[in-house]
């Protein structure tokens, strides 16, 4: 049985992409209407929408918006497709680490070039396909949740890092989807969510989601995971992913690698929950994953206020890469992939 989350992060309606503004949660809940491809670039870049699967759908919607715009001023199909490709590349540049963005945009462009009809036919098909991908995302997450729930011990305390929930997807979630499905079967399950500096997605978003659904949740700071693991208070870790290499190396929000090391030391299972669209089989290891460097202000400020000396040096990578040897399994919509990941990932795509 699937736990029904009420959250719909992004949705195509009336030729706009409507999304929850995640920058202001949990202080305020509001949606933003994105009406152009340029607005979508900004929405992704500024993290109005965030989370790899949600960004993938945002990218698909962005191509639809670009097609609508271009169809109003271009009559020649070849020119239209070339301009659409430029918009597609622009959208992909907004967040370089999350491969789902490239996946969503490229899916749309492949469709656009395959349509033999008119420009208006292309624009309409892109809108329909964007909605299809949007609806499929929720079903994929529920499948992942059900597979993941099978490895959750009864009464488990689950640690999660960052936000890989309904807010990181169209709905339901990847890592939090596993938690939702497990909780539906066993309401004695509880969650530890770390704050996830510097943008506090764990504190702001994960705790908001889980408390909305009535799932018992404890917030801890990023440096506390080893303490609670050493006390026997964490039974497993489940996190999401922004890009997974062909060997299972996984890029996720900065700090994930630290949690994985602590879990390995304490013999605690460490799972990744991500759809196959997050696996990039074109790269062989995590060394090839581009790591986004984000604004220094994310580190120096909280809610617009300085929290440090103003002349201090700042480095702010948005992600780190967890080596495959620290990962117990990768929970996908096709089942749980186990080491050796090169083989299990290859087989998952072969049968996809």
LUMLUMVEX-285016 format. One line per field, with one value per residue (C-alpha): residue number from 1; residue in three letters; x, y, z. Coordinates in Angstrom, 1 decimal, m for minus. Layout:
<fipas>
pos: c(NUM,...)
code: c(Ala,...)
px: c(X,...)
py: c(Y,...)
pz: c(Z,...)
</fipas>
This chain:
<fipas>
pos: c(1,2,3,4,5,6,7,8,9,10,11,12,13,14,15,16,17,18,19,20,21,22,23,24,25,26,27,28,29,30,31,32,33,34,35,36,37,38,39,40,41,42,43,44,45,46,47,48,49,50,51,52,53,54,55,56,57,58,59,60,61,62,63,64,65,66,67,68,69,70,71,72,73,74,75,76,77,78,79,80,81,82,83,84,85,86,87,88,89,90,91,92,93,94,95,96,97,98,99,100,101,102,103,104,105,106,107,108,109,110,111,112,113,114,115,116,117,118,119,120,121,122,123,124,125,126,127,128,129,130,131,132,133,134,135,136,137,138,139,140,141,142,143,144,145,146,147,148,149,150,151,152,153,154,155,156,157,158,159,160,161,162,163,164,165,166,167,168,169,170,171,172,173,174,175,176,177,178,179,180,181,182,183,184,185,186,187,188,189,190,191,192,193,194,195,196,197,198,199,200,201,202,203,204,205,206,207,208,209,210,211,212,213,214,215,216,217,218,219,220,221,222,223,224,225,226,227,228,229,230,231,232,233,234,235,236,237,238,239,240,241,242,243,244,245,246,247,248,249,250,251,252,253,254,255,256,257,258,259,260,261,262,263,264,265,266,267,268,269,270,271,272,273,274,275,276,277,278,279,280,281,282,283,284,285,286,287,288,289,290,291,292,293,294,295,296,297,298,299,300,301,302,303,304,305,306,307,308,309,310,311,312,313,314,315,316,317,318,319,320,321,322,323,324,325,326,327,328,329,330,331,332,333,334,335,336,337,338,339,340,341,342,343,344,345,346,347,348,349,350,351,352)
code: c(Unk,Unk,Unk,Unk,Unk,Unk,Unk,Unk,Unk,Unk,Unk,Unk,Unk,Unk,Unk,Unk,Unk,Unk,Unk,Unk,Unk,Unk,Unk,Unk,Unk,Unk,Unk,Unk,Unk,Unk,Unk,Unk,Unk,Unk,Unk,Unk,Unk,Unk,Unk,Unk,Unk,Unk,Unk,Unk,Unk,Unk,Unk,Unk,Unk,Unk,Unk,Unk,Unk,Unk,Unk,Unk,Unk,Unk,Unk,Unk,Unk,Unk,Unk,Unk,Unk,Unk,Unk,Unk,Unk,Unk,Unk,Unk,Unk,Unk,Unk,Unk,Unk,Unk,Unk,Unk,Unk,Unk,Unk,Unk,Unk,Unk,Unk,Unk,Unk,Unk,Unk,Unk,Unk,Unk,Unk,Unk,Unk,Unk,Unk,Unk,Unk,Unk,Unk,Unk,Unk,Unk,Unk,Unk,Unk,Unk,Unk,Unk,Unk,Unk,Unk,Unk,Unk,Unk,Unk,Unk,Unk,Unk,Unk,Unk,Unk,Unk,Unk,Unk,Unk,Unk,Unk,Unk,Unk,Unk,Unk,Unk,Unk,Unk,Unk,Unk,Unk,Unk,Unk,Unk,Unk,Unk,Unk,Unk,Unk,Unk,Unk,Unk,Unk,Unk,Unk,Unk,Unk,Unk,Unk,Unk,Unk,Unk,Unk,Unk,Unk,Unk,Unk,Unk,Unk,Unk,Unk,Unk,Unk,Unk,Unk,Unk,Unk,Unk,Unk,Unk,Unk,Unk,Unk,Unk,Unk,Unk,Unk,Unk,Unk,Unk,Unk,Unk,Unk,Unk,Unk,Unk,Unk,Unk,Unk,Unk,Unk,Unk,Unk,Unk,Unk,Unk,Unk,Unk,Unk,Unk,Unk,Unk,Unk,Unk,Unk,Unk,Unk,Unk,Unk,Unk,Unk,Unk,Unk,Unk,Unk,Unk,Unk,Unk,Unk,Unk,Unk,Unk,Unk,Unk,Unk,Unk,Unk,Unk,Unk,Unk,Unk,Unk,Unk,Unk,Unk,Unk,Unk,Unk,Unk,Unk,Unk,Unk,Unk,Unk,Unk,Unk,Unk,Unk,Unk,Unk,Unk,Unk,Unk,Unk,Unk,Unk,Unk,Unk,Unk,Unk,Unk,Unk,Unk,Unk,Unk,Unk,Unk,Unk,Unk,Unk,Unk,Unk,Unk,Unk,Unk,Unk,Unk,Unk,Unk,Unk,Unk,Unk,Unk,Unk,Unk,Unk,Unk,Unk,Unk,Unk,Unk,Unk,Unk,Unk,Unk,Unk,Unk,Unk,Unk,Unk,Unk,Unk,Unk,Unk,Unk,Unk,Unk,Unk,Unk,Unk,Unk,Unk,Unk,Unk,Unk,Unk,Unk,Unk,Unk,Unk,Unk,Unk,Unk,Unk,Unk,Unk,Unk,Unk,Unk,Unk,Unk,Unk,Unk,Unk,Unk,Unk,Unk,Unk,Unk,Unk,Unk,Unk)
px: c(0.0,1.4,1.3,m0.5,1.4,m0.6,2.3,2.5,5.8,5.4,2.5,1.7,m1.6,m3.0,0.3,2.3,4.5,3.2,5.6,6.0,8.5,10.9,13.0,10.5,9.4,8.5,7.8,5.4,3.7,3.1,3.3,5.1,3.8,6.6,5.6,8.8,11.9,14.0,11.9,12.4,16.2,15.9,13.5,16.0,19.1,17.7,16.2,12.6,12.4,15.1,15.8,17.0,13.7,11.8,14.5,14.1,10.4,11.1,13.6,10.9,8.4,11.0,11.3,7.5,7.5,10.3,8.4,5.3,7.3,9.2,6.1,4.7,7.5,9.2,7.5,10.4,10.6,14.4,15.0,12.5,14.3,17.7,16.4,14.7,18.0,19.7,17.0,17.5,21.2,20.6,18.2,20.7,23.3,21.3,22.3,25.3,25.3,21.8,21.6,17.8,17.8,19.7,17.5,14.2,15.4,17.0,13.8,11.9,14.4,14.5,10.7,10.7,13.1,11.1,7.8,7.1,4.2,4.1,5.7,2.3,2.2,5.7,4.7,1.5,3.4,6.0,3.3,1.6,5.0,5.9,2.6,3.3,6.7,5.3,2.7,5.2,7.5,5.0,4.4,8.1,8.6,5.9,7.5,10.8,9.1,7.7,11.0,12.8,10.3,11.2,14.7,13.5,13.6,10.5,10.5,13.6,15.1,16.1,18.5,18.2,20.3,19.0,15.5,14.7,11.0,7.9,9.5,12.4,10.2,6.7,5.3,5.9,9.7,12.7,14.3,11.3,9.2,10.9,10.1,6.5,6.0,7.7,5.6,2.4,3.3,4.8,3.8,6.5,9.2,10.8,13.1,16.2,16.7,19.9,19.8,21.8,23.9,24.2,20.7,19.1,17.0,16.7,15.6,13.4,11.9,12.3,11.0,8.1,7.1,7.3,5.4,2.7,2.3,2.4,5.6,7.7,10.8,13.8,15.9,19.7,22.6,25.0,27.7,25.6,25.2,28.2,27.0,23.6,25.0,27.4,24.5,22.7,19.9,20.2,19.3,19.8,20.5,18.4,19.4,18.6,21.0,21.7,23.8,25.0,27.9,28.0,30.0,27.6,29.6,26.9,26.8,24.4,24.1,27.3,27.8,26.4,29.9,30.5,27.3,28.3,31.7,30.1,27.5,30.3,32.3,29.2,28.1,24.8,23.2,23.5,21.0,20.6,17.0,16.9,15.2,17.1,17.0,19.5,22.0,24.4,25.9,27.9,30.4,32.4,33.0,32.3,35.5,33.7,30.7,30.8,30.3,28.4,30.1,27.3,27.1,29.3,26.2,24.6,27.4,27.9,24.2,21.1,17.8,19.6,21.8,25.6,26.7,30.5,33.3,32.9,36.5,36.6,37.3,34.5,34.3,30.8,30.6,26.9,27.6,30.1,30.5,30.1,32.2,30.3,32.1,30.2,26.8,24.7,22.2,20.6,16.8,15.2,11.9,13.3,14.3,17.3,20.6,23.4,27.2,28.9,27.2,28.8,27.0,23.7,23.4,24.3,21.6,19.0,19.5,19.7,16.3,14.8)
py: c(0.0,3.4,6.3,9.2,12.5,15.6,17.5,18.2,20.1,20.9,20.7,21.8,23.7,26.2,26.4,27.3,25.3,25.9,25.0,25.3,28.0,26.0,29.0,30.2,27.0,26.4,30.0,30.5,28.2,29.7,28.6,30.3,30.3,29.9,31.1,31.2,29.2,32.0,32.1,28.3,28.8,31.2,29.0,26.1,28.2,30.0,26.7,27.7,24.1,21.7,18.0,15.9,14.4,17.6,19.5,16.9,17.6,21.3,21.0,19.1,21.8,24.4,22.9,23.0,26.7,27.4,25.7,27.8,31.0,30.1,28.9,32.4,34.0,31.3,29.7,27.6,24.2,23.8,27.3,26.5,23.3,25.0,27.8,25.2,23.4,26.6,27.1,23.5,23.9,27.1,25.2,22.4,24.9,26.1,23.2,21.1,18.2,16.9,14.6,14.4,17.9,16.8,13.7,15.7,18.3,15.7,13.5,16.5,17.4,13.8,13.9,17.3,16.1,12.9,14.7,14.9,17.4,21.2,23.5,23.6,19.8,19.7,22.2,20.3,17.0,18.5,19.7,16.3,14.5,16.9,16.0,12.3,12.5,14.4,11.7,8.9,10.4,9.8,6.2,5.6,7.0,4.7,1.7,2.7,3.2,m0.3,m1.9,0.1,m0.7,m4.3,m3.7,m1.4,m3.3,m3.2,m0.1,1.2,4.7,6.0,8.8,10.9,13.8,16.8,16.5,13.7,13.8,14.9,18.4,16.9,15.1,15.7,14.0,11.2,11.2,9.0,8.5,9.9,7.7,4.7,6.1,6.8,3.3,1.7,3.8,2.8,m0.8,m0.1,3.1,2.5,3.7,7.1,9.4,11.4,14.3,16.3,20.0,19.9,23.1,25.5,25.8,23.7,21.5,18.9,21.4,23.5,20.9,17.4,18.1,20.1,17.3,14.5,16.4,17.3,13.5,12.8,10.7,11.0,13.1,14.3,17.1,16.9,19.0,17.8,17.0,14.7,11.6,9.7,10.4,8.9,6.0,5.2,5.1,2.5,5.0,4.8,1.6,2.6,5.6,6.4,9.4,10.6,11.3,13.9,11.8,8.2,6.9,3.6,2.1,3.3,6.3,8.8,12.6,13.9,17.0,18.1,16.1,12.8,11.4,12.1,10.3,7.3,7.1,7.2,4.5,2.2,2.6,1.7,m1.1,0.6,0.0,3.0,3.1,5.4,5.9,7.2,6.5,5.1,8.5,9.6,7.0,8.4,5.4,7.6,8.2,5.5,6.9,9.7,11.5,12.5,14.1,17.9,19.5,22.8,25.6,27.7,31.3,32.1,33.9,30.5,29.9,33.4,34.2,32.6,34.3,37.3,37.9,37.5,34.6,35.0,37.4,39.4,38.9,35.1,32.9,30.7,27.6,26.2,23.0,22.0,18.2,15.5,12.0,8.9,6.0,2.9,0.8,2.7,2.0,m1.0,m0.7,1.6,1.5,2.1,1.6,m1.7,m3.1,m2.7,m2.8,m4.4,m4.6,m5.1,m2.0,m2.0,m5.3,m4.5,m1.1,m2.6,m5.3,m2.7,m0.7,m3.8,m4.8,m1.3)
pz: c(0.0,m0.9,1.5,m0.2,0.0,m0.7,m2.2,m5.9,m6.5,m10.2,m12.6,m16.1,m16.3,m18.9,m20.8,m17.7,m15.3,m11.8,m9.0,m5.2,m4.3,m2.2,m1.2,1.3,3.0,5.8,6.5,3.7,1.1,m2.3,m5.9,m8.8,m12.4,m14.9,m18.3,m20.4,m20.9,m19.5,m16.4,m16.1,m16.3,m13.4,m11.4,m11.7,m11.1,m8.1,m6.7,m6.7,m7.9,m6.8,m6.5,m9.4,m10.6,m10.2,m12.1,m14.8,m15.2,m15.0,m17.9,m19.9,m19.2,m20.1,m23.6,m23.9,m22.9,m25.4,m28.2,m27.5,m27.5,m30.7,m32.6,m32.4,m34.3,m36.5,m39.5,m40.9,m39.2,m39.5,m38.0,m35.2,m34.3,m34.3,m32.0,m29.8,m29.4,m28.3,m25.6,m24.6,m24.1,m22.1,m19.8,m19.3,m18.2,m15.2,m12.9,m14.2,m11.7,m11.7,m14.8,m14.7,m16.1,m19.1,m19.3,m19.3,m21.8,m24.2,m24.1,m25.3,m28.0,m29.3,m29.6,m31.3,m34.0,m34.6,m35.4,m39.1,m38.7,m38.4,m35.8,m33.9,m33.9,m32.3,m29.6,m28.8,m28.7,m26.3,m24.0,m23.9,m23.4,m20.5,m18.8,m19.4,m17.9,m14.9,m14.2,m14.7,m12.1,m9.3,m10.3,m10.5,m7.0,m5.6,m7.2,m5.6,m2.3,m2.4,m3.3,m0.6,2.1,1.8,3.3,6.2,9.5,11.7,13.9,12.2,12.8,9.4,8.8,5.7,4.3,2.4,0.9,m1.4,m0.9,m2.7,m3.0,m4.9,m7.3,m8.8,m5.8,m3.2,m3.3,m3.7,m0.3,1.5,m0.8,0.7,4.1,3.2,1.9,4.9,7.3,5.5,6.5,9.9,11.7,14.4,11.9,12.8,10.9,11.8,9.3,9.4,8.7,5.5,5.5,3.8,2.5,5.2,3.0,5.7,8.3,6.1,3.7,4.9,8.4,6.8,4.5,7.1,9.8,7.2,6.8,10.5,10.3,13.5,12.7,14.7,13.4,14.1,13.0,10.2,12.7,14.9,12.8,14.2,17.7,17.2,15.2,18.0,20.4,18.3,17.5,13.7,11.9,8.2,6.0,2.9,0.7,m2.9,m5.7,m8.4,m10.6,m10.4,m12.5,m14.3,m11.5,m8.8,m7.5,m6.5,m6.4,m3.8,m1.7,0.0,3.3,1.9,1.7,5.4,6.4,4.2,5.9,9.3,8.3,7.0,10.3,12.3,10.0,9.2,5.7,3.4,0.5,m2.4,m3.8,m7.3,m10.6,m13.5,m15.1,m12.4,m13.6,m16.2,m17.9,m20.2,m17.4,m15.8,m12.3,m10.0,m11.0,m14.2,m12.5,m12.7,m9.2,m9.1,m7.2,m5.7,m4.3,m1.3,0.2,0.9,3.4,4.8,5.3,6.9,6.0,4.7,7.8,8.0,10.3,10.0,9.6,6.4,5.1,5.5,2.5,1.2,m0.9,m1.6,m3.6,m3.9,m4.0,m3.1,m4.5,m2.4,m3.7,m4.6,m1.9,0.8,m0.8,0.3,m2.6,m5.1,m4.9,m8.3,m10.0,m11.4,m8.0,m5.7,m7.4,m5.4,m5.8,m8.1,m9.4,m12.8,m13.5,m11.8,m13.5,m16.9,m16.4,m15.3,m18.5,m20.7,m19.4,m19.4)
</fipas>
